[in-house]
Amino acid sequence: MLTRLGREVPSAPNAAVFAAFEKHLKDIEAWLATRGNTTVLYVDHGVVLERPQQEAARIANFLGGNLDINQMAAQVERSLHREKSNQNDPVR
């Protein structure tokens, strides 16, 4: 994406960036698990793109159920999904 936008691509190796991001996610998930006063709903971006109506219903239910599921699902714009330049990237 940066290349397409004409911006400089950082020299950090992809594997190092992905590893740091994965560690950060695991740290956050572990911290959230210790929070007795916090309820978390994990939403997978790919699943939202594949099944927006079902995921909208799941999110609405988590938030109390008083939301317009059709309007929520209609906001999913598949064309904005990030580019996949390397099929070997560990994060999709």
FISE-959500 format. One record per residue: residue in one letter; x, y, z of N, C-alpha, C, O, CB in turn. Coordinates in pm, whole numbers. Glycine has a CB too. Layout:
! FISE-959500
+-------+--------+--------+--------+--------+--------+--------+--------+--------+--------+--------+--------+--------+--------+--------+--------+
| romar |    nxx |    nyy |    nzz |   caxx |   cayy |   cazz |    cxx |    cyy |    czz |    oxx |    oyy |    ozz |   cbxx |   cbyy |   cbzz |
+-------+--------+--------+--------+--------+--------+--------+--------+--------+--------+--------+--------+--------+--------+--------+--------+
|     A |      X |      Y |      Z |      X |      Y |      Z |      X |      Y |      Z |      X |      Y |      Z |      X |      Y |      Z |
...
+-------+--------+--------+--------+--------+--------+--------+--------+--------+--------+--------+--------+--------+--------+--------+--------+
END
This chain:
! FISE-959500
+-------+--------+--------+--------+--------+--------+--------+--------+--------+--------+--------+--------+--------+--------+--------+--------+
| romar |    nxx |    nyy |    nzz |   caxx |   cayy |   cazz |    cxx |    cyy |    czz |    oxx |    oyy |    ozz |   cbxx |   cbyy |   cbzz |
+-------+--------+--------+--------+--------+--------+--------+--------+--------+--------+--------+--------+--------+--------+--------+--------+
|     M |     83 |   -119 |      0 |      0 |      0 |      0 |     88 |    125 |      0 |     61 |    219 |    -75 |    -95 |      0 |    121 |
|     L |    192 |    127 |     83 |    279 |    245 |     87 |    341 |    271 |    -50 |    348 |    386 |    -95 |    388 |    228 |    192 |
|     T |    387 |    166 |   -115 |    447 |    181 |   -247 |    346 |    239 |   -344 |    378 |    330 |   -421 |    499 |     46 |   -299 |
|     R |    224 |    186 |   -342 |    118 |    234 |   -431 |     88 |    381 |   -407 |     54 |    454 |   -500 |     -9 |    150 |   -412 |
|     L |    101 |    425 |   -282 |     75 |    565 |   -248 |    195 |    655 |   -272 |    189 |    776 |   -249 |     32 |    576 |   -104 |
|     G |    305 |    595 |   -319 |    425 |    673 |   -348 |    503 |    711 |   -223 |    580 |    807 |   -225 |    388 |    796 |   -422 |
|     R |    483 |    637 |   -116 |    553 |    666 |     10 |    666 |    566 |     32 |    665 |    456 |    -22 |    455 |    664 |    129 |
|     E |    761 |    607 |    113 |    875 |    521 |    144 |    831 |    405 |    232 |    754 |    423 |    327 |    987 |    601 |    212 |
|     V |    880 |    288 |    200 |    850 |    169 |    279 |    959 |    153 |    384 |   1078 |    150 |    350 |    839 |     41 |    188 |
|     P |    920 |    142 |    512 |   1022 |    126 |    616 |   1107 |      2 |    592 |   1061 |    -95 |    531 |    957 |    118 |    755 |
|     S |   1231 |      6 |    639 |   1323 |   -103 |    614 |   1308 |   -219 |    711 |   1377 |   -320 |    697 |   1463 |    -53 |    618 |
|     A |   1220 |   -208 |    809 |   1201 |   -317 |    906 |   1152 |   -441 |    834 |   1059 |   -434 |    753 |   1101 |   -275 |   1017 |
|     P |   1213 |   -554 |    862 |   1169 |   -679 |    796 |   1025 |   -712 |    834 |    984 |   -694 |    949 |   1263 |   -796 |    834 |
|     N |    950 |   -760 |    737 |    810 |   -795 |    763 |    796 |   -893 |    878 |    708 |   -878 |    962 |    747 |   -854 |    638 |
|     A |    884 |   -992 |    883 |    874 |  -1093 |    989 |    886 |  -1030 |   1128 |    815 |  -1069 |   1220 |    982 |  -1201 |    971 |
|     A |    975 |   -932 |   1143 |    992 |   -866 |   1273 |    869 |   -784 |   1309 |    826 |   -783 |   1425 |   1116 |   -776 |   1271 |
|     V |    813 |   -715 |   1212 |    693 |   -635 |   1237 |    577 |   -726 |   1275 |    505 |   -698 |   1371 |    656 |   -550 |   1113 |
|     F |    558 |   -834 |   1200 |    450 |   -928 |   1230 |    468 |   -991 |   1367 |    370 |  -1007 |   1441 |    443 |  -1037 |   1123 |
|     A |    591 |  -1028 |   1402 |    617 |  -1088 |   1533 |    585 |   -991 |   1645 |    525 |  -1030 |   1746 |    763 |  -1134 |   1542 |
|     A |    624 |   -866 |   1630 |    595 |   -765 |   1732 |    445 |   -743 |   1746 |    393 |   -728 |   1857 |    665 |   -632 |   1698 |
|     F |    375 |   -740 |   1633 |    230 |   -721 |   1635 |    162 |   -840 |   1702 |     72 |   -822 |   1785 |    175 |   -701 |   1492 |
|     E |    202 |   -960 |   1668 |    144 |  -1080 |   1728 |    168 |  -1081 |   1879 |     77 |  -1115 |   1956 |    204 |  -1207 |   1665 |
|     K |    289 |  -1044 |   1923 |    318 |  -1039 |   2066 |    230 |   -936 |   2135 |    176 |   -962 |   2243 |    466 |  -1007 |   2090 |
|     H |    214 |   -821 |   2072 |    129 |   -717 |   2129 |    -15 |   -767 |   2144 |    -78 |   -746 |   2248 |    133 |   -589 |   2040 |
|     L |    -67 |   -833 |   2042 |   -203 |   -887 |   2049 |   -217 |   -989 |   2162 |   -315 |   -986 |   2236 |   -242 |   -952 |   1915 |
|     K |   -120 |  -1077 |   2175 |   -124 |  -1177 |   2283 |   -118 |  -1111 |   2420 |   -188 |  -1153 |   2512 |     -9 |  -1277 |   2269 |
|     D |    -35 |  -1008 |   2433 |    -27 |   -934 |   2560 |   -160 |   -868 |   2595 |   -204 |   -873 |   2709 |     84 |   -828 |   2553 |
|     I |   -223 |   -807 |   2495 |   -352 |   -741 |   2519 |   -459 |   -843 |   2554 |   -537 |   -821 |   2647 |   -396 |   -661 |   2394 |
|     E |   -463 |   -955 |   2482 |   -561 |  -1059 |   2512 |   -541 |  -1113 |   2653 |   -639 |  -1136 |   2725 |   -551 |  -1174 |   2409 |
|     A |   -417 |  -1135 |   2694 |   -388 |  -1183 |   2829 |   -432 |  -1081 |   2933 |   -490 |  -1117 |   3036 |   -238 |  -1214 |   2845 |
|     W |   -405 |   -954 |   2908 |   -446 |   -848 |   3001 |   -598 |   -842 |   3011 |   -653 |   -831 |   3121 |   -389 |   -712 |   2956 |
|     L |   -666 |   -848 |   2898 |   -812 |   -843 |   2899 |   -872 |   -960 |   2976 |   -975 |   -945 |   3043 |   -867 |   -841 |   2757 |
|     A |   -808 |  -1076 |   2966 |   -858 |  -1194 |   3037 |   -852 |  -1176 |   3188 |   -927 |  -1243 |   3260 |   -777 |  -1317 |   2997 |
|     T |   -766 |  -1088 |   3238 |   -756 |  -1065 |   3382 |   -856 |   -961 |   3431 |   -871 |   -942 |   3552 |   -615 |  -1020 |   3417 |
|     R |   -923 |   -895 |   3341 |  -1016 |   -787 |   3376 |  -1154 |   -844 |   3402 |  -1228 |   -875 |   3308 |  -1021 |   -680 |   3265 |
|     G |  -1190 |   -858 |   3527 |  -1320 |   -914 |   3561 |  -1437 |   -825 |   3523 |  -1550 |   -873 |   3510 |  -1325 |   -940 |   3707 |
|     N |  -1412 |   -698 |   3505 |  -1521 |   -605 |   3475 |  -1530 |   -571 |   3326 |  -1598 |   -476 |   3287 |  -1502 |   -477 |   3554 |
|     T |  -1463 |   -649 |   3243 |  -1459 |   -620 |   3101 |  -1503 |   -743 |   3022 |  -1454 |   -853 |   3044 |  -1318 |   -576 |   3057 |
|     T |  -1595 |   -722 |   2931 |  -1638 |   -828 |   2841 |  -1589 |   -792 |   2702 |  -1600 |   -678 |   2658 |  -1794 |   -847 |   2843 |
|     V |  -1534 |   -890 |   2633 |  -1473 |   -866 |   2502 |  -1541 |   -951 |   2397 |  -1571 |  -1068 |   2419 |  -1323 |   -896 |   2506 |
|     L |  -1565 |   -891 |   2283 |  -1613 |   -964 |   2166 |  -1505 |   -954 |   2061 |  -1473 |   -845 |   2015 |  -1751 |   -908 |   2113 |
|     Y |  -1449 |  -1066 |   2022 |  -1347 |  -1067 |   1918 |  -1416 |  -1078 |   1783 |  -1501 |  -1164 |   1761 |  -1246 |  -1185 |   1939 |
|     V |  -1378 |   -987 |   1693 |  -1439 |   -981 |   1561 |  -1328 |   -999 |   1458 |  -1231 |   -923 |   1456 |  -1516 |   -845 |   1539 |
|     D |  -1342 |  -1098 |   1373 |  -1244 |  -1127 |   1270 |  -1281 |  -1050 |   1144 |  -1390 |  -1067 |   1089 |  -1236 |  -1280 |   1242 |
|     H |  -1191 |   -965 |   1100 |  -1217 |   -880 |    983 |  -1256 |   -963 |    861 |  -1349 |   -926 |    790 |  -1094 |   -795 |    951 |
|     G |  -1186 |  -1072 |    836 |  -1216 |  -1157 |    722 |  -1356 |  -1216 |    728 |  -1424 |  -1227 |    626 |  -1116 |  -1268 |    712 |
|     V |  -1399 |  -1253 |    847 |  -1534 |  -1308 |    864 |  -1638 |  -1199 |    839 |  -1742 |  -1225 |    779 |  -1551 |  -1367 |   1007 |
|     V |  -1610 |  -1078 |    884 |  -1702 |   -966 |    857 |  -1717 |   -945 |    708 |  -1828 |   -923 |    659 |  -1653 |   -836 |    924 |
|     L |  -1606 |   -953 |    634 |  -1613 |   -937 |    489 |  -1691 |  -1049 |    423 |  -1764 |  -1026 |    326 |  -1473 |   -930 |    430 |
|     E |  -1678 |  -1170 |    475 |  -1746 |  -1286 |    416 |  -1893 |  -1294 |    454 |  -1976 |  -1331 |    372 |  -1676 |  -1412 |    458 |
|     R |  -1924 |  -1259 |    579 |  -2060 |  -1274 |    630 |  -2103 |  -1150 |    710 |  -2123 |  -1159 |    831 |  -2070 |  -1400 |    718 |
|     P |  -2117 |  -1037 |    643 |  -2147 |   -914 |    716 |  -2278 |   -918 |    795 |  -2286 |   -865 |    906 |  -2151 |   -798 |    620 |
|     Q |  -2378 |   -980 |    740 |  -2509 |   -984 |    808 |  -2499 |  -1064 |    940 |  -2549 |  -1019 |   1043 |  -2616 |  -1047 |    715 |
|     Q |  -2436 |  -1180 |    935 |  -2424 |  -1262 |   1055 |  -2336 |  -1196 |   1161 |  -2366 |  -1201 |   1280 |  -2367 |  -1399 |   1019 |
|     E |  -2228 |  -1134 |   1116 |  -2140 |  -1068 |   1212 |  -2206 |   -945 |   1272 |  -2188 |   -915 |   1390 |  -2008 |  -1030 |   1146 |
|     A |  -2283 |   -872 |   1191 |  -2356 |   -757 |   1242 |  -2455 |   -802 |   1350 |  -2470 |   -735 |   1452 |  -2431 |   -683 |   1128 |
|     A |  -2520 |   -914 |   1327 |  -2614 |   -967 |   1427 |  -2541 |  -1005 |   1555 |  -2591 |   -980 |   1665 |  -2690 |  -1089 |   1370 |
|     R |  -2425 |  -1065 |   1541 |  -2346 |  -1105 |   1658 |  -2300 |   -982 |   1737 |  -2305 |   -981 |   1860 |  -2224 |  -1188 |   1613 |
|     I |  -2255 |   -879 |   1666 |  -2212 |   -755 |   1732 |  -2329 |   -686 |   1799 |  -2318 |   -641 |   1913 |  -2146 |   -660 |   1631 |
|     A |  -2441 |   -678 |   1729 |  -2560 |   -614 |   1786 |  -2605 |   -687 |   1912 |  -2641 |   -623 |   2012 |  -2674 |   -612 |   1683 |
|     N |  -2603 |   -818 |   1908 |  -2640 |   -897 |   2026 |  -2546 |   -868 |   2142 |  -2591 |   -851 |   2256 |  -2639 |  -1047 |   1993 |
|     F |  -2417 |   -861 |   2115 |  -2318 |   -831 |   2217 |  -2343 |   -694 |   2280 |  -2325 |   -676 |   2400 |  -2176 |   -837 |   2159 |
|     L |  -2385 |   -599 |   2198 |  -2407 |   -462 |   2246 |  -2547 |   -437 |   2299 |  -2581 |   -324 |   2332 |  -2379 |   -366 |   2134 |
|     G |  -2627 |   -540 |   2308 |  -2758 |   -525 |   2368 |  -2875 |   -549 |   2275 |  -2990 |   -552 |   2319 |  -2771 |   -390 |   2424 |
|     G |  -2847 |   -566 |   2148 |  -2949 |   -608 |   2053 |  -3037 |   -500 |   1994 |  -3123 |   -532 |   1912 |  -3034 |   -703 |   2117 |
|     N |  -3020 |   -375 |   2030 |  -3108 |   -270 |   1980 |  -3039 |   -189 |   1870 |  -3030 |    -66 |   1879 |  -3153 |   -178 |   2094 |
|     L |  -2990 |   -257 |   1767 |  -2920 |   -191 |   1657 |  -2979 |   -238 |   1524 |  -3037 |   -346 |   1515 |  -2767 |   -220 |   1664 |
|     D |  -2962 |   -158 |   1422 |  -3012 |   -192 |   1288 |  -2908 |   -279 |   1217 |  -2811 |   -229 |   1160 |  -3043 |    -62 |   1205 |
|     I |  -2929 |   -409 |   1221 |  -2835 |   -505 |   1164 |  -2818 |   -484 |   1015 |  -2707 |   -495 |    963 |  -2881 |   -647 |   1191 |
|     N |  -2925 |   -454 |    945 |  -2916 |   -432 |    800 |  -2828 |   -312 |    767 |  -2747 |   -317 |    675 |  -3055 |   -412 |    740 |
|     Q |  -2843 |   -204 |    842 |  -2760 |    -86 |    820 |  -2614 |   -114 |    857 |  -2523 |    -67 |    790 |  -2814 |     32 |    902 |
|     M |  -2594 |   -190 |    963 |  -2457 |   -225 |   1001 |  -2390 |   -305 |    891 |  -2278 |   -274 |    849 |  -2457 |   -305 |   1133 |
|     A |  -2457 |   -407 |    843 |  -2401 |   -494 |    738 |  -2378 |   -416 |    610 |  -2283 |   -444 |    536 |  -2495 |   -612 |    711 |
|     A |  -2463 |   -319 |    582 |  -2450 |   -241 |    459 |  -2325 |   -154 |    460 |  -2281 |   -109 |    354 |  -2573 |   -153 |    440 |
|     Q |  -2267 |   -129 |    577 |  -2147 |    -45 |    585 |  -2018 |   -120 |    551 |  -1913 |    -58 |    536 |  -2136 |     13 |    723 |
|     V |  -2025 |   -251 |    540 |  -1907 |   -330 |    507 |  -1873 |   -308 |    361 |  -1954 |   -336 |    272 |  -1930 |   -482 |    537 |
|     E |  -1754 |   -257 |    337 |  -1709 |   -225 |    201 |  -1590 |   -313 |    166 |  -1477 |   -284 |    203 |  -1672 |    -74 |    188 |
|     R |  -1618 |   -420 |     95 |  -1512 |   -517 |     61 |  -1399 |   -455 |    -21 |  -1284 |   -498 |    -10 |  -1572 |   -633 |    -17 |
|     S |  -1430 |   -356 |   -102 |  -1327 |   -297 |   -188 |  -1220 |   -225 |   -108 |  -1113 |   -195 |   -161 |  -1391 |   -202 |   -287 |
|     L |  -1247 |   -195 |     19 |  -1148 |   -126 |    102 |  -1056 |   -222 |    174 |   -966 |   -180 |    247 |  -1219 |    -38 |    202 |
|     H |  -1076 |   -352 |    154 |   -988 |   -451 |    218 |   -847 |   -431 |    167 |   -825 |   -410 |     48 |  -1036 |   -595 |    189 |
|     R |   -752 |   -438 |    257 |   -612 |   -408 |    223 |   -559 |   -501 |    115 |   -608 |   -612 |     95 |   -525 |   -418 |    347 |
|     E |   -458 |   -452 |     47 |   -394 |   -529 |    -58 |   -315 |   -643 |      2 |   -263 |   -633 |    113 |   -302 |   -439 |   -143 |
|     K |   -307 |   -751 |    -71 |   -227 |   -865 |    -28 |   -116 |   -883 |   -129 |   -134 |   -949 |   -232 |   -313 |   -996 |    -14 |
|     S |     -2 |   -824 |    -98 |    109 |   -827 |   -193 |    190 |   -954 |   -182 |    258 |   -992 |   -278 |    198 |   -708 |   -172 |
|     N |    184 |  -1020 |    -67 |    265 |  -1139 |    -49 |    181 |  -1246 |     18 |    146 |  -1233 |    136 |    392 |  -1108 |     35 |
|     Q |    149 |  -1350 |    -54 |     64 |  -1457 |      0 |    132 |  -1533 |    114 |     66 |  -1611 |    182 |     26 |  -1554 |   -110 |
|     N |    261 |  -1512 |    136 |    332 |  -1581 |    244 |    332 |  -1502 |    372 |    386 |  -1548 |    472 |    473 |  -1609 |    204 |
|     D |    271 |  -1381 |    373 |    267 |  -1302 |    495 |    187 |  -1378 |    601 |     80 |  -1430 |    571 |    204 |  -1161 |    468 |
|     P |    237 |  -1385 |    726 |    166 |  -1460 |    830 |     38 |  -1393 |    878 |    -47 |  -1460 |    936 |    257 |  -1481 |    946 |
|     V |     22 |  -1263 |    857 |    -98 |  -1193 |    904 |   -184 |  -1159 |    783 |   -136 |  -1098 |    688 |    -61 |  -1064 |    983 |
|     R |   -309 |  -1198 |    787 |   -400 |  -1171 |    676 |   -522 |  -1098 |    727 |   -611 |  -1065 |    648 |   -441 |  -1301 |    605 |
+-------+--------+--------+--------+--------+--------+--------+--------+--------+--------+--------+--------+--------+--------+--------+--------+
END
